[in-house]
């Protein structure tokens, strides 16, 4: 899973599955869109105006086998 933040548009994309192509997108709430693959599985979430909806300054994981990588 990858979290990609785009400050120029204030959007956060949460990529659940790498290298899958989205064939459909659905807005499930104002400014929150899910991307679906050809089998209808959710492969990602796009959150518009992310800094107004969630705290972007902190990410807490609980008991996840996580590899930490910061890309600037």
Order of alpha helices (4+ residues) and beta strands (2+ residues): beta-beta-beta-beta-beta-alpha
